[in-house]
Amino acid sequence: MQISAFADLLAQHGPLPARWPAEARAGALALLAHDPAARDLQLAAALAASLPPASPEALARMRANVADRIARMPLPARQPWAARWLRPLLPAGFGAAAALLACAIWLQFPAANPWGGTPWNAADQSELLAPRLVVALALGDSE
């Protein structure tokens, strides 16, 4: 049996093999045993047969209920004009940009001598000295 003939059989007699004609039943069962597409067609036919048709009155009530709920929903709070105009201009990663700016400002200050006294001499003061000192002090290094 071909899959198209099986689809016609399902449309005419339904998904139950007991309702199929005896001369077509053997070929249809053999097709079901070997073809997953045929099993899918039978399952779809069984689901379609098991669902009752929707009544127009029930659909109208459901649509009216949904429309009523939408009409009762509160409107969003109105925001000040500055927030409405500036929010699209702020990048999504504003926190990351603020952290980067803080690090850039921190790197601009000269590092102080952690053991007191005058700051490091000019040869020791590079833009990466302050973070290195923090790491060295945190690890307990004496460099």
PyRosetta script that sets phi, psi and omega in degrees:
from pyrosetta import init, pose_from_sequence

init()
pose = pose_from_sequence("MQISAFADLLAQHGPLPARWPAEARAGALALLAHDPAARDLQLAAALAASLPPASPEALARMRANVADRIARMPLPARQPWAARWLRPLLPAGFGAAAALLACAIWLQFPAANPWGGTPWNAADQSELLAPRLVVALALGDSE")
pose.set_psi(1, 138.7)
pose.set_omega(1, 177.2)
pose.set_phi(2, -85.9)
pose.set_psi(2, 158.7)
pose.set_omega(2, -178.0)
pose.set_phi(3, -66.0)
pose.set_psi(3, -32.2)
pose.set_omega(3, 178.6)
pose.set_phi(4, -68.3)
pose.set_psi(4, -39.4)
pose.set_omega(4, 177.1)
pose.set_phi(5, -67.1)
pose.set_psi(5, -35.4)
pose.set_omega(5, 178.0)
pose.set_phi(6, -66.4)
pose.set_psi(6, -39.8)
pose.set_omega(6, 177.5)
pose.set_phi(7, -63.3)
pose.set_psi(7, -39.7)
pose.set_omega(7, 176.5)
pose.set_phi(8, -64.7)
pose.set_psi(8, -39.8)
pose.set_omega(8, 178.1)
pose.set_phi(9, -61.5)
pose.set_psi(9, -43.3)
pose.set_omega(9, 178.3)
pose.set_phi(10, -65.0)
pose.set_psi(10, -38.2)
pose.set_omega(10, -179.8)
pose.set_phi(11, -67.8)
pose.set_psi(11, -34.6)
pose.set_omega(11, -177.3)
pose.set_phi(12, -84.2)
pose.set_psi(12, -40.0)
pose.set_omega(12, -169.9)
pose.set_phi(13, -116.7)
pose.set_psi(13, -7.4)
pose.set_omega(13, 178.1)
pose.set_phi(14, 92.9)
pose.set_psi(14, 179.0)
pose.set_omega(14, -173.7)
pose.set_phi(15, -84.2)
pose.set_psi(15, -10.7)
pose.set_omega(15, -176.9)
pose.set_phi(16, -83.7)
pose.set_psi(16, 125.2)
pose.set_omega(16, -179.6)
pose.set_phi(17, -62.3)
pose.set_psi(17, -25.5)
pose.set_omega(17, 179.3)
pose.set_phi(18, -65.8)
pose.set_psi(18, -24.9)
pose.set_omega(18, -179.4)
pose.set_phi(19, -89.1)
pose.set_psi(19, -8.3)
pose.set_omega(19, -178.6)
pose.set_phi(20, -77.9)
pose.set_psi(20, 150.5)
pose.set_omega(20, 175.8)
pose.set_phi(21, -63.3)
pose.set_psi(21, 147.4)
pose.set_omega(21, -174.7)
pose.set_phi(22, -62.8)
pose.set_psi(22, -36.2)
pose.set_omega(22, -178.0)
pose.set_phi(23, -71.3)
pose.set_psi(23, -23.2)
pose.set_omega(23, 179.9)
pose.set_phi(24, -99.7)
pose.set_psi(24, -14.5)
pose.set_omega(24, -174.1)
pose.set_phi(25, -64.7)
pose.set_psi(25, -43.0)
pose.set_omega(25, -177.0)
pose.set_phi(26, -64.3)
pose.set_psi(26, -44.8)
pose.set_omega(26, 178.9)
pose.set_phi(27, -66.3)
pose.set_psi(27, -37.7)
pose.set_omega(27, 180.0)
pose.set_phi(28, -68.6)
pose.set_psi(28, -40.2)
pose.set_omega(28, 178.4)
pose.set_phi(29, -67.0)
pose.set_psi(29, -36.3)
pose.set_omega(29, 176.5)
pose.set_phi(30, -66.4)
pose.set_psi(30, -39.4)
pose.set_omega(30, 177.1)
pose.set_phi(31, -65.2)
pose.set_psi(31, -39.7)
pose.set_omega(31, 177.9)
pose.set_phi(32, -63.9)
pose.set_psi(32, -33.8)
pose.set_omega(32, -178.3)
pose.set_phi(33, -70.5)
pose.set_psi(33, -26.6)
pose.set_omega(33, -173.5)
pose.set_phi(34, -113.9)
pose.set_psi(34, -18.0)
pose.set_omega(34, -172.7)
pose.set_phi(35, -116.8)
pose.set_psi(35, 115.2)
pose.set_omega(35, 178.1)
pose.set_phi(36, -66.9)
pose.set_psi(36, -27.4)
pose.set_omega(36, 177.6)
pose.set_phi(37, -65.3)
pose.set_psi(37, -36.6)
pose.set_omega(37, 177.6)
pose.set_phi(38, -66.9)
pose.set_psi(38, -39.3)
pose.set_omega(38, 177.5)
pose.set_phi(39, -64.7)
pose.set_psi(39, -37.2)
pose.set_omega(39, 177.1)
pose.set_phi(40, -64.9)
pose.set_psi(40, -41.3)
pose.set_omega(40, 177.2)
pose.set_phi(41, -62.4)
pose.set_psi(41, -41.4)
pose.set_omega(41, 179.9)
pose.set_phi(42, -66.0)
pose.set_psi(42, -40.4)
pose.set_omega(42, 178.7)
pose.set_phi(43, -64.7)
pose.set_psi(43, -43.3)
pose.set_omega(43, 178.2)
pose.set_phi(44, -62.8)
pose.set_psi(44, -39.0)
pose.set_omega(44, 178.3)
pose.set_phi(45, -67.4)
pose.set_psi(45, -38.4)
pose.set_omega(45, 178.7)
pose.set_phi(46, -66.1)
pose.set_psi(46, -41.1)
pose.set_omega(46, 177.8)
pose.set_phi(47, -65.8)
pose.set_psi(47, -41.6)
pose.set_omega(47, 178.9)
pose.set_phi(48, -64.6)
pose.set_psi(48, -36.6)
pose.set_omega(48, -179.9)
pose.set_phi(49, -74.1)
pose.set_psi(49, -26.5)
pose.set_omega(49, -176.4)
pose.set_phi(50, -84.7)
pose.set_psi(50, -19.6)
pose.set_omega(50, -179.7)
pose.set_phi(51, -87.1)
pose.set_psi(51, 130.9)
pose.set_omega(51, 177.1)
pose.set_phi(52, -75.4)
pose.set_psi(52, 150.6)
pose.set_omega(52, 178.0)
pose.set_phi(53, -68.7)
pose.set_psi(53, 144.7)
pose.set_omega(53, -179.6)
pose.set_phi(54, -75.7)
pose.set_psi(54, 134.9)
pose.set_omega(54, 178.6)
pose.set_phi(55, -82.5)
pose.set_psi(55, 145.5)
pose.set_omega(55, 179.3)
pose.set_phi(56, -61.0)
pose.set_psi(56, -33.7)
pose.set_omega(56, 179.3)
pose.set_phi(57, -65.6)
pose.set_psi(57, -41.1)
pose.set_omega(57, 179.7)
pose.set_phi(58, -66.1)
pose.set_psi(58, -40.4)
pose.set_omega(58, 177.3)
pose.set_phi(59, -64.2)
pose.set_psi(59, -39.4)
pose.set_omega(59, 179.1)
pose.set_phi(60, -65.9)
pose.set_psi(60, -41.3)
pose.set_omega(60, 177.6)
pose.set_phi(61, -63.1)
pose.set_psi(61, -41.2)
pose.set_omega(61, -179.8)
pose.set_phi(62, -65.2)
pose.set_psi(62, -43.9)
pose.set_omega(62, 179.1)
pose.set_phi(63, -63.7)
pose.set_psi(63, -40.2)
pose.set_omega(63, 179.1)
pose.set_phi(64, -66.3)
pose.set_psi(64, -38.7)
pose.set_omega(64, 178.8)
pose.set_phi(65, -64.6)
pose.set_psi(65, -43.5)
pose.set_omega(65, 179.1)
pose.set_phi(66, -65.0)
pose.set_psi(66, -43.1)
pose.set_omega(66, 179.1)
pose.set_phi(67, -63.6)
pose.set_psi(67, -38.3)
pose.set_omega(67, 178.4)
pose.set_phi(68, -65.6)
pose.set_psi(68, -42.1)
pose.set_omega(68, 178.6)
pose.set_phi(69, -65.5)
pose.set_psi(69, -39.1)
pose.set_omega(69, 178.4)
pose.set_phi(70, -65.9)
pose.set_psi(70, -39.5)
pose.set_omega(70, -179.8)
pose.set_phi(71, -66.5)
pose.set_psi(71, -29.9)
pose.set_omega(71, -179.5)
pose.set_phi(72, -84.1)
pose.set_psi(72, -11.0)
pose.set_omega(72, -178.1)
pose.set_phi(73, -65.8)
pose.set_psi(73, 137.4)
pose.set_omega(73, 179.7)
pose.set_phi(74, -72.2)
pose.set_psi(74, 150.4)
pose.set_omega(74, 176.7)
pose.set_phi(75, -75.2)
pose.set_psi(75, 151.9)
pose.set_omega(75, 177.3)
pose.set_phi(76, -64.8)
pose.set_psi(76, 149.9)
pose.set_omega(76, -179.3)
pose.set_phi(77, -64.5)
pose.set_psi(77, 141.2)
pose.set_omega(77, -179.4)
pose.set_phi(78, -78.6)
pose.set_psi(78, 131.1)
pose.set_omega(78, -178.7)
pose.set_phi(79, -96.2)
pose.set_psi(79, 155.6)
pose.set_omega(79, 176.1)
pose.set_phi(80, -62.0)
pose.set_psi(80, 156.6)
pose.set_omega(80, -175.2)
pose.set_phi(81, -62.4)
pose.set_psi(81, -33.5)
pose.set_omega(81, -178.5)
pose.set_phi(82, -65.8)
pose.set_psi(82, -41.0)
pose.set_omega(82, 179.2)
pose.set_phi(83, -66.5)
pose.set_psi(83, -38.0)
pose.set_omega(83, 179.8)
pose.set_phi(84, -66.0)
pose.set_psi(84, -35.6)
pose.set_omega(84, -177.4)
pose.set_phi(85, -85.7)
pose.set_psi(85, -32.5)
pose.set_omega(85, -174.2)
pose.set_phi(86, -88.8)
pose.set_psi(86, -25.3)
pose.set_omega(86, -177.0)
pose.set_phi(87, -58.6)
pose.set_psi(87, -43.5)
pose.set_omega(87, 177.4)
pose.set_phi(88, -67.1)
pose.set_psi(88, -21.8)
pose.set_omega(88, -178.4)
pose.set_phi(89, -80.1)
pose.set_psi(89, -22.1)
pose.set_omega(89, -179.7)
pose.set_phi(90, -77.5)
pose.set_psi(90, 133.5)
pose.set_omega(90, 178.5)
pose.set_phi(91, -72.2)
pose.set_psi(91, 158.9)
pose.set_omega(91, -179.3)
pose.set_phi(92, -65.8)
pose.set_psi(92, -32.9)
pose.set_omega(92, -179.4)
pose.set_phi(93, -96.3)
pose.set_psi(93, 46.8)
pose.set_omega(93, -177.5)
pose.set_phi(94, -62.6)
pose.set_psi(94, -34.6)
pose.set_omega(94, 178.2)
pose.set_phi(95, -64.7)
pose.set_psi(95, -39.8)
pose.set_omega(95, 178.4)
pose.set_phi(96, -66.4)
pose.set_psi(96, -38.4)
pose.set_omega(96, 178.1)
pose.set_phi(97, -66.4)
pose.set_psi(97, -38.1)
pose.set_omega(97, 178.0)
pose.set_phi(98, -66.4)
pose.set_psi(98, -39.8)
pose.set_omega(98, 177.7)
pose.set_phi(99, -65.7)
pose.set_psi(99, -38.9)
pose.set_omega(99, 177.7)
pose.set_phi(100, -64.8)
pose.set_psi(100, -40.9)
pose.set_omega(100, 177.6)
pose.set_phi(101, -64.4)
pose.set_psi(101, -41.4)
pose.set_omega(101, 178.4)
pose.set_phi(102, -63.3)
pose.set_psi(102, -40.9)
pose.set_omega(102, 177.8)
pose.set_phi(103, -65.6)
pose.set_psi(103, -39.4)
pose.set_omega(103, 179.5)
pose.set_phi(104, -65.2)
pose.set_psi(104, -40.0)
pose.set_omega(104, 177.8)
pose.set_phi(105, -67.6)
pose.set_psi(105, -40.6)
pose.set_omega(105, -179.4)
pose.set_phi(106, -62.1)
pose.set_psi(106, -37.5)
pose.set_omega(106, -179.3)
pose.set_phi(107, -70.7)
pose.set_psi(107, -16.5)
pose.set_omega(107, -179.3)
pose.set_phi(108, -78.5)
pose.set_psi(108, -20.8)
pose.set_omega(108, -178.3)
pose.set_phi(109, -83.8)
pose.set_psi(109, 141.9)
pose.set_omega(109, 177.5)
pose.set_phi(110, -71.8)
pose.set_psi(110, 147.7)
pose.set_omega(110, -179.1)
pose.set_phi(111, -78.2)
pose.set_psi(111, 139.1)
pose.set_omega(111, 177.3)
pose.set_phi(112, -90.8)
pose.set_psi(112, 155.8)
pose.set_omega(112, 177.2)
pose.set_phi(113, -71.8)
pose.set_psi(113, 119.3)
pose.set_omega(113, -176.1)
pose.set_phi(114, -69.0)
pose.set_psi(114, -13.9)
pose.set_omega(114, -178.7)
pose.set_phi(115, -99.8)
pose.set_psi(115, 14.4)
pose.set_omega(115, 177.6)
pose.set_phi(116, 89.6)
pose.set_psi(116, 174.9)
pose.set_omega(116, 178.5)
pose.set_phi(117, 87.6)
pose.set_psi(117, -155.1)
pose.set_omega(117, -177.2)
pose.set_phi(118, -78.4)
pose.set_psi(118, 159.6)
pose.set_omega(118, 175.6)
pose.set_phi(119, -63.5)
pose.set_psi(119, 167.5)
pose.set_omega(119, 178.7)
pose.set_phi(120, -57.7)
pose.set_psi(120, 156.0)
pose.set_omega(120, 177.7)
pose.set_phi(121, -69.7)
pose.set_psi(121, 168.9)
pose.set_omega(121, -173.2)
pose.set_phi(122, -62.6)
pose.set_psi(122, -28.9)
pose.set_omega(122, -179.8)
pose.set_phi(123, -69.8)
pose.set_psi(123, -29.9)
pose.set_omega(123, -178.7)
pose.set_phi(124, -84.7)
pose.set_psi(124, -16.9)
pose.set_omega(124, -174.0)
pose.set_phi(125, -89.8)
pose.set_psi(125, 95.0)
pose.set_omega(125, 172.7)
pose.set_phi(126, -111.3)
pose.set_psi(126, 170.9)
pose.set_omega(126, -178.6)
pose.set_phi(127, -67.3)
pose.set_psi(127, -17.4)
pose.set_omega(127, 179.7)
pose.set_phi(128, -100.1)
pose.set_psi(128, 4.9)
pose.set_omega(128, -175.1)
pose.set_phi(129, -70.1)
pose.set_psi(129, -42.6)
pose.set_omega(129, -177.0)
pose.set_phi(130, -60.6)
pose.set_psi(130, -47.7)
pose.set_omega(130, 177.4)
pose.set_phi(131, -65.0)
pose.set_psi(131, -34.9)
pose.set_omega(131, 178.7)
pose.set_phi(132, -64.7)
pose.set_psi(132, -39.0)
pose.set_omega(132, 178.4)
pose.set_phi(133, -65.0)
pose.set_psi(133, -40.2)
pose.set_omega(133, 179.6)
pose.set_phi(134, -62.9)
pose.set_psi(134, -43.5)
pose.set_omega(134, 179.0)
pose.set_phi(135, -66.7)
pose.set_psi(135, -41.8)
pose.set_omega(135, -179.2)
pose.set_phi(136, -64.6)
pose.set_psi(136, -41.2)
pose.set_omega(136, 179.1)
pose.set_phi(137, -68.5)
pose.set_psi(137, -36.6)
pose.set_omega(137, -179.9)
pose.set_phi(138, -68.1)
pose.set_psi(138, -35.5)
pose.set_omega(138, -179.6)
pose.set_phi(139, -86.4)
pose.set_psi(139, -12.2)
pose.set_omega(139, 179.9)
pose.set_phi(140, 83.5)
pose.set_psi(140, 17.2)
pose.set_omega(140, 178.0)
pose.set_phi(141, -74.8)
pose.set_psi(141, 152.3)
pose.set_omega(141, 179.9)
pose.set_phi(142, -105.8)
pose.set_psi(142, 14.9)
pose.set_omega(142, -179.3)
pose.set_phi(143, -73.2)
pose.dump_pdb("model.pdb")
